[in-house]
Amino acid sequence: MTPTRTNEGDGGDLLQMRDLRVEGRVEETWSEIVKGVDLDLRRRELLGLIGESGAGKSTIGLAAMGHVRAGCRIAGGSIVFDGVELRGMDNATRRSLLGVRIAYVAQSAAAAFNPAHTIGSQVIEAAVQHDVMSPAAARKRAVALYRQLRLPAPETFGRRYPHQVSGGQLQRAMLAMAMVCGPDMIVFDEPTTALDVTTQFEVLLAMKQAIKAENMAGLYITHDLAVVAQLADRVMVLRYGETVEEGETERILDAPQADYTRQLLNVRKALKSDRHPDEGDHVLRLDGITASYGRDGPRVLEDVSLSVPRGTTAAIVGESGSGKSTLARAATGLLPPLGGRIELAGEPLRHRLRQRTLEQLRRLQMIYQMPDVSINPAQRIEVVIGRPLTLYFGMTGRARRERVEQLLQQVELPPDYADRRPSELSGGQKQRIGIARALAAEPDVIICDEVTSALDQVVAQGILSLLLRLQDETGISYVFITHDLATVRAIADTVAVMYQGRIVESGVADEVLRDPQTDYAKLLLSSVPEMKIGWLEEVEQARKARHVGVEAMTESAGD
Amino acid sequence: MQRFIRTLAGAPLTAKLGLAIIALYLFTAVFAPLLAPYGERAIVGAQYLGPGPDHWLGTDNLGRDMLSRVIFGARNTVFIALIATMLAFLIGVVMGFTAAVSRGLVDQILSRVVDGIMSIPILIFGLLLLTVFGTSIPVLITVIAVLESTRVYRLARAVGMNIVVMDYVEAAYLRGEGTWWIMRHEILPNALSPLIAEFGLRFCFVFLFISALSFLGLGIQPPTADWGSMVRANASLISFGDPTPLIPAAAIAVLTVAVNFVVDWFLYNVSGLQE
């Protein structure tokens, strides 16, 4: 039996889940990941599933295709797609549905494409495999989709290999792959999360127009409410595997009912108080830094200058590849700069890490993006936080233990966590340990490299407020490296925008954010999704009028 | 401790069997003088006696009690293999981590030297070195440890390479830690699982290597009881249908299999294969 496409009637539910329960196995015990969720998806409707990690949104997305991850099982409930129960359906029948009537768009296009085949052959594969259309017809349809998705040179785009196109283009190609058979429903699992904001903007726009043009329904899974506001007709907020709230997108944004939804909406509103830093006293000063990987490699940093007034937060913002993390590596001496001058509290620093004194190292600390790999999993928390105390201040035994407990309290963790191992802590707690470790050295400056980007929004919010509180208490300065402008807005006093290894614009954060002067800063700032409906179209109109955009930008950069 | 017991209780039958056999071997090795009915070197009867009430496993080519020699053999062979393996790990792990931490020229030099040593078949190289330096037990241990450490080096370097790129190692550098501290406190604890599994396997190879050397006459020297040389000394009996030389051979085989059972179980646990 092959279910055929039924297109009659525009009302009616395409997908109906009732009391869906999915369990996951941890060692020998099964625990519920999804705890009885009801979901209705109408034809031509885009439903946004929003929640933090562990909310069960991806699990629901997969269940919508009758699928579960390894180590999981559907424990109860029903999943009815267009009148057919997906649970317990035999594999052959399900295969005839997947790819043809239900398609999936994953987060990482780079991982979804086989690098050894051309994009075109992979885009049409499902259509040809399922005998939906002839290879020639499929290719024709693919070209039409490339055009619809605004991919460059649609006639020949399919002949390229995955490594020959950019990340944003590959993500759109994956969308073409999902759409080639003209499915009734597409499951989008965080399709723009891994992209830079300017790229995300282009992908979102192309995606929205293509979905509307093709009259498809979809489940859009994301953690970013602002993104979902641009696309979804309806939003379902999930937490701990349960539905928190569900409603029309507009209603959710304007009048959220649940506290949790309100919390998500309020994320990263400005946290900092107005401060007037002493402009004369610069704690960290970088002057004309030039750096490359390998002596003859291309310059990753070109004449970068930056200074951080004492007791303030300087944000360095840019997209991937802009050189912002390299700047941190150059400042810390991990990647000795080829030229330039680094000054810490008025004292010039040697370029090489090994040539710096222990005292200089103490005064410049760092917090990392991923707490999972920045804290040694084999050490107890007491050792993690205590080691800098021993190294810098010679503290041991009882005194060290007391100081560790003090530091734990300072980062709002119970003192008995000193006896735990990192694996017993959550991501946000581990990041707090990372902060305590940096704090233990009593530094002048802490470099924070994307410290919140691996965390859920509400948790990230907590980390940011903690950092600000510590700044108020200790007068510490931060260099905050991030790609996330909302974070900058929330905590930075000054901001430097980096693009292709240079600082293109810098100044007082509020001014730069309000009224950027350079083209790139304008493009970057206007690409950050805002939590209002119709923002996507507004920005597109504005850009068309002034002819700015990613394409225009890369042309002018000219390499 | 409780977790350890629970893990042990949940082990598959093969692993339990393996652990029991290893425990038995160690017990035998430690208490050999108490367990053996006769002395290690004492000639107690006629040559080539068959199994009987006085000599459960008969006597060997010089009229020594086979059972006593098998028991003392456990002590000699197992302990020499254990010491050689530990020495091999000490050398291999330190060198491997040094290469992983230093990279660049140091890594190149160490790795190419190791490649050079590994390109010569280990048994031939071992025989050559033992011929040159003589066949005392310290020399035997050193030669085996050096040769086997090349294999350990490769593993330690590969595992170390994966760990040095972690942010916590970078954080240690930024903190101002020295190389030795980083190797000892940041890398080693996280490399322990693969190294312990490798230790089990390596021990088997060393053990077999010693037995092979002894069989060839360049290993543990008579009259010290050793399973490899015992096989050789009584090898001619096999053509008369007497199974005596198979007894020390079986002792070697059983221990090898037992260690492999345990290592398999351990690897299965640490590698996440159970998912």
HADDOCK unambig.tbl for C-alpha pairs under 7 A between the chains (distance, minus, plus):
assign (segid A and resid 358 and name CA) (segid B and resid 176 and name CA) 6.08 0.50 0.50
assign (segid A and resid 361 and name CA) (segid B and resid 174 and name CA) 6.58 0.50 0.50
assign (segid A and resid 361 and name CA) (segid B and resid 175 and name CA) 6.13 0.50 0.50
assign (segid A and resid 361 and name CA) (segid B and resid 176 and name CA) 6.57 0.50 0.50
assign (segid A and resid 362 and name CA) (segid B and resid 175 and name CA) 6.73 0.50 0.50
assign (segid A and resid 373 and name CA) (segid B and resid 166 and name CA) 5.86 0.50 0.50
assign (segid A and resid 373 and name CA) (segid B and resid 167 and name CA) 5.52 0.50 0.50
assign (segid A and resid 373 and name CA) (segid B and resid 168 and name CA) 6.14 0.50 0.50
assign (segid A and resid 374 and name CA) (segid B and resid 166 and name CA) 6.81 0.50 0.50
assign (segid A and resid 374 and name CA) (segid B and resid 167 and name CA) 4.36 0.50 0.50
assign (segid A and resid 374 and name CA) (segid B and resid 168 and name CA) 4.12 0.50 0.50
assign (segid A and resid 375 and name CA) (segid B and resid 168 and name CA) 5.15 0.50 0.50
assign (segid A and resid 376 and name CA) (segid B and resid 168 and name CA) 5.59 0.50 0.50
assign (segid A and resid 376 and name CA) (segid B and resid 186 and name CA) 6.73 0.50 0.50
assign (segid A and resid 378 and name CA) (segid B and resid 189 and name CA) 5.92 0.50 0.50
assign (segid A and resid 378 and name CA) (segid B and resid 190 and name CA) 6.20 0.50 0.50
